[in-house]
């Protein structure tokens, strides 16, 4: 097993942080909390961790069954990430997600936090980074997701509506750059 590479861990952590966009999801989480009364932060965080680690290790096999290679999936994922970034920057919704009446695993852990963009990104990252560095990035992001879910009331007061909107736009630009990098590295342009 290769040793942890701090630069890779930081890079993976920041990429996952941007794609998960837990700070940008605060308005949706606040709406969910208001609708159902309680956010199950522990249950949601464990589900996020299991989903991401499971897809990291089982995603390749799933692609093999379907007959796709990681580069093709990474290119498709870069396009999905590009669209998500454009949503964040322009303030529009292209992907419509249905909300259920409970704030447990669905829709909080999946698809809001560990959705299609996150899963695609994990496989894309696997083509560029060592697995143990990706695992550390997943764990760090899951801890941050837990902290945000646990403190969503406090964050709502601290950031205010303007602060949340600024974070969303900033992470949108970061995601846009990530999408372009993933596309270029997998198409060799």
TORKOL-4160 file (C-alpha; in steps of 0.2 Angstrom, whole numbers, padded with zeros to 4 digits, m for minus):
189
<pt num="1" X="0000" Y="0000" Z="0000"/>
<pt num="2" X="0006" Y="0017" Z="m0004"/>
<pt num="3" X="0008" Y="0030" Z="0009"/>
<pt num="4" X="m0004" Y="0045" Z="0011"/>
<pt num="5" X="0001" Y="0059" Z="0000"/>
<pt num="6" X="m0005" Y="0075" Z="0008"/>
<pt num="7" X="m0007" Y="0085" Z="m0008"/>
<pt num="8" X="m0018" Y="0072" Z="m0015"/>
<pt num="9" X="m0028" Y="0071" Z="0001"/>
<pt num="10" X="m0031" Y="0090" Z="0001"/>
<pt num="11" X="m0035" Y="0090" Z="m0018"/>
<pt num="12" X="m0048" Y="0075" Z="m0016"/>
<pt num="13" X="m0055" Y="0083" Z="0000"/>
<pt num="14" X="m0058" Y="0100" Z="m0009"/>
<pt num="15" X="m0065" Y="0092" Z="m0025"/>
<pt num="16" X="m0077" Y="0081" Z="m0015"/>
<pt num="17" X="m0081" Y="0096" Z="m0004"/>
<pt num="18" X="m0086" Y="0106" Z="m0019"/>
<pt num="19" X="m0096" Y="0093" Z="m0027"/>
<pt num="20" X="m0105" Y="0088" Z="m0011"/>
<pt num="21" X="m0109" Y="0106" Z="m0009"/>
<pt num="22" X="m0115" Y="0104" Z="0009"/>
<pt num="23" X="m0114" Y="0123" Z="0012"/>
<pt num="24" X="m0124" Y="0126" Z="m0004"/>
<pt num="25" X="m0137" Y="0113" Z="0002"/>
<pt num="26" X="m0140" Y="0122" Z="0018"/>
<pt num="27" X="m0156" Y="0131" Z="0011"/>
<pt num="28" X="m0163" Y="0114" Z="0006"/>
<pt num="29" X="m0158" Y="0106" Z="0023"/>
<pt num="30" X="m0166" Y="0121" Z="0032"/>
<pt num="31" X="m0182" Y="0118" Z="0022"/>
<pt num="32" X="m0182" Y="0100" Z="0026"/>
<pt num="33" X="m0179" Y="0103" Z="0044"/>
<pt num="34" X="m0194" Y="0115" Z="0044"/>
<pt num="35" X="m0205" Y="0103" Z="0035"/>
<pt num="36" X="m0201" Y="0087" Z="0046"/>
<pt num="37" X="m0195" Y="0095" Z="0062"/>
<pt num="38" X="m0179" Y="0085" Z="0064"/>
<pt num="39" X="m0163" Y="0081" Z="0054"/>
<pt num="40" X="m0156" Y="0064" Z="0058"/>
<pt num="41" X="m0138" Y="0070" Z="0056"/>
<pt num="42" X="m0130" Y="0053" Z="0062"/>
<pt num="43" X="m0140" Y="0042" Z="0051"/>
<pt num="44" X="m0138" Y="0053" Z="0036"/>
<pt num="45" X="m0119" Y="0054" Z="0039"/>
<pt num="46" X="m0117" Y="0036" Z="0040"/>
<pt num="47" X="m0127" Y="0033" Z="0025"/>
<pt num="48" X="m0117" Y="0046" Z="0015"/>
<pt num="49" X="m0101" Y="0037" Z="0021"/>
<pt num="50" X="m0107" Y="0019" Z="0016"/>
<pt num="51" X="m0113" Y="0025" Z="m0001"/>
<pt num="52" X="m0097" Y="0034" Z="m0006"/>
<pt num="53" X="m0086" Y="0020" Z="0000"/>
<pt num="54" X="m0097" Y="0007" Z="m0008"/>
<pt num="55" X="m0097" Y="0016" Z="m0024"/>
<pt num="56" X="m0078" Y="0019" Z="m0023"/>
<pt num="57" X="m0075" Y="0000" Z="m0022"/>
<pt num="58" X="m0090" Y="m0007" Z="m0032"/>
<pt num="59" X="m0092" Y="0007" Z="m0045"/>
<pt num="60" X="m0079" Y="m0001" Z="m0057"/>
<pt num="61" X="m0087" Y="m0018" Z="m0056"/>
<pt num="62" X="m0104" Y="m0010" Z="m0060"/>
<pt num="63" X="m0096" Y="m0001" Z="m0075"/>
<pt num="64" X="m0088" Y="m0017" Z="m0081"/>
<pt num="65" X="m0105" Y="m0026" Z="m0080"/>
<pt num="66" X="m0113" Y="m0012" Z="m0090"/>
<pt num="67" X="m0098" Y="m0012" Z="m0102"/>
<pt num="68" X="m0090" Y="0005" Z="m0099"/>
<pt num="69" X="m0073" Y="0011" Z="m0094"/>
<pt num="70" X="m0068" Y="0023" Z="m0081"/>
<pt num="71" X="m0062" Y="0037" Z="m0093"/>
<pt num="72" X="m0079" Y="0037" Z="m0102"/>
<pt num="73" X="m0088" Y="0038" Z="m0086"/>
<pt num="74" X="m0077" Y="0052" Z="m0080"/>
<pt num="75" X="m0080" Y="0062" Z="m0096"/>
<pt num="76" X="m0099" Y="0059" Z="m0093"/>
<pt num="77" X="m0096" Y="0064" Z="m0075"/>
<pt num="78" X="m0087" Y="0080" Z="m0080"/>
<pt num="79" X="m0102" Y="0085" Z="m0090"/>
<pt num="80" X="m0114" Y="0082" Z="m0076"/>
<pt num="81" X="m0102" Y="0092" Z="m0064"/>
<pt num="82" X="m0102" Y="0106" Z="m0077"/>
<pt num="83" X="m0121" Y="0107" Z="m0077"/>
<pt num="84" X="m0121" Y="0107" Z="m0058"/>
<pt num="85" X="m0108" Y="0121" Z="m0058"/>
<pt num="86" X="m0119" Y="0131" Z="m0070"/>
<pt num="87" X="m0134" Y="0129" Z="m0059"/>
<pt num="88" X="m0124" Y="0135" Z="m0044"/>
<pt num="89" X="m0117" Y="0150" Z="m0053"/>
<pt num="90" X="m0133" Y="0155" Z="m0063"/>
<pt num="91" X="m0145" Y="0151" Z="m0049"/>
<pt num="92" X="m0156" Y="0140" Z="m0060"/>
<pt num="93" X="m0162" Y="0122" Z="m0057"/>
<pt num="94" X="m0160" Y="0109" Z="m0072"/>
<pt num="95" X="m0160" Y="0094" Z="m0061"/>
<pt num="96" X="m0177" Y="0092" Z="m0052"/>
<pt num="97" X="m0177" Y="0082" Z="m0036"/>
<pt num="98" X="m0192" Y="0076" Z="m0027"/>
<pt num="99" X="m0193" Y="0078" Z="m0008"/>
<pt num="100" X="m0200" Y="0065" Z="0003"/>
<pt num="101" X="m0209" Y="0068" Z="0019"/>
<pt num="102" X="m0195" Y="0061" Z="0030"/>
<pt num="103" X="m0177" Y="0068" Z="0033"/>
<pt num="104" X="m0168" Y="0051" Z="0034"/>
<pt num="105" X="m0158" Y="0043" Z="0021"/>
<pt num="106" X="m0169" Y="0049" Z="0007"/>
<pt num="107" X="m0168" Y="0063" Z="0001"/>
<pt num="108" X="m0155" Y="0069" Z="0013"/>
<pt num="109" X="m0140" Y="0057" Z="0011"/>
<pt num="110" X="m0146" Y="0052" Z="m0006"/>
<pt num="111" X="m0148" Y="0061" Z="m0018"/>
<pt num="112" X="m0145" Y="0078" Z="m0010"/>
<pt num="113" X="m0127" Y="0074" Z="m0002"/>
<pt num="114" X="m0121" Y="0058" Z="m0010"/>
<pt num="115" X="m0130" Y="0060" Z="m0027"/>
<pt num="116" X="m0125" Y="0056" Z="m0045"/>
<pt num="117" X="m0113" Y="0070" Z="m0046"/>
<pt num="118" X="m0103" Y="0063" Z="m0030"/>
<pt num="119" X="m0103" Y="0045" Z="m0037"/>
<pt num="120" X="m0097" Y="0051" Z="m0054"/>
<pt num="121" X="m0084" Y="0061" Z="m0046"/>
<pt num="122" X="m0078" Y="0047" Z="m0035"/>
<pt num="123" X="m0075" Y="0036" Z="m0051"/>
<pt num="124" X="m0067" Y="0051" Z="m0060"/>
<pt num="125" X="m0055" Y="0053" Z="m0045"/>
<pt num="126" X="m0051" Y="0035" Z="m0045"/>
<pt num="127" X="m0043" Y="0037" Z="m0062"/>
<pt num="128" X="m0031" Y="0051" Z="m0055"/>
<pt num="129" X="m0028" Y="0048" Z="m0036"/>
<pt num="130" X="m0023" Y="0034" Z="m0025"/>
<pt num="131" X="m0038" Y="0025" Z="m0016"/>
<pt num="132" X="m0032" Y="0028" Z="0001"/>
<pt num="133" X="m0031" Y="0046" Z="m0002"/>
<pt num="134" X="m0048" Y="0046" Z="m0009"/>
<pt num="135" X="m0054" Y="0037" Z="0007"/>
<pt num="136" X="m0047" Y="0050" Z="0018"/>
<pt num="137" X="m0055" Y="0063" Z="0008"/>
<pt num="138" X="m0072" Y="0054" Z="0010"/>
<pt num="139" X="m0070" Y="0052" Z="0029"/>
<pt num="140" X="m0065" Y="0071" Z="0031"/>
<pt num="141" X="m0080" Y="0076" Z="0020"/>
<pt num="142" X="m0092" Y="0065" Z="0030"/>
<pt num="143" X="m0086" Y="0073" Z="0046"/>
<pt num="144" X="m0089" Y="0090" Z="0039"/>
<pt num="145" X="m0107" Y="0084" Z="0033"/>
<pt num="146" X="m0111" Y="0078" Z="0050"/>
<pt num="147" X="m0105" Y="0095" Z="0058"/>
<pt num="148" X="m0115" Y="0105" Z="0046"/>
<pt num="149" X="m0131" Y="0094" Z="0048"/>
<pt num="150" X="m0129" Y="0094" Z="0067"/>
<pt num="151" X="m0127" Y="0114" Z="0067"/>
<pt num="152" X="m0139" Y="0119" Z="0053"/>
<pt num="153" X="m0149" Y="0131" Z="0065"/>
<pt num="154" X="m0133" Y="0140" Z="0070"/>
<pt num="155" X="m0126" Y="0141" Z="0052"/>
<pt num="156" X="m0143" Y="0148" Z="0046"/>
<pt num="157" X="m0141" Y="0162" Z="0059"/>
<pt num="158" X="m0123" Y="0165" Z="0056"/>
<pt num="159" X="m0123" Y="0165" Z="0037"/>
<pt num="160" X="m0139" Y="0173" Z="0033"/>
<pt num="161" X="m0147" Y="0172" Z="0015"/>
<pt num="162" X="m0133" Y="0183" Z="0007"/>
<pt num="163" X="m0119" Y="0172" Z="0014"/>
<pt num="164" X="m0127" Y="0156" Z="0008"/>
<pt num="165" X="m0129" Y="0163" Z="m0009"/>
<pt num="166" X="m0111" Y="0169" Z="m0010"/>
<pt num="167" X="m0105" Y="0152" Z="m0005"/>
<pt num="168" X="m0115" Y="0144" Z="m0018"/>
<pt num="169" X="m0108" Y="0155" Z="m0032"/>
<pt num="170" X="m0090" Y="0153" Z="m0026"/>
<pt num="171" X="m0091" Y="0134" Z="m0025"/>
<pt num="172" X="m0100" Y="0134" Z="m0042"/>
<pt num="173" X="m0084" Y="0142" Z="m0050"/>
<pt num="174" X="m0073" Y="0129" Z="m0041"/>
<pt num="175" X="m0084" Y="0115" Z="m0048"/>
<pt num="176" X="m0083" Y="0122" Z="m0066"/>
<pt num="177" X="m0064" Y="0122" Z="m0065"/>
<pt num="178" X="m0065" Y="0104" Z="m0059"/>
<pt num="179" X="m0077" Y="0099" Z="m0073"/>
<pt num="180" X="m0065" Y="0106" Z="m0086"/>
<pt num="181" X="m0050" Y="0098" Z="m0078"/>
<pt num="182" X="m0058" Y="0081" Z="m0077"/>
<pt num="183" X="m0064" Y="0082" Z="m0095"/>
<pt num="184" X="m0047" Y="0088" Z="m0102"/>
<pt num="185" X="m0037" Y="0074" Z="m0092"/>
<pt num="186" X="m0049" Y="0060" Z="m0098"/>
<pt num="187" X="m0050" Y="0066" Z="m0116"/>
<pt num="188" X="m0031" Y="0070" Z="m0116"/>
<pt num="189" X="m0034" Y="0088" Z="m0124"/>
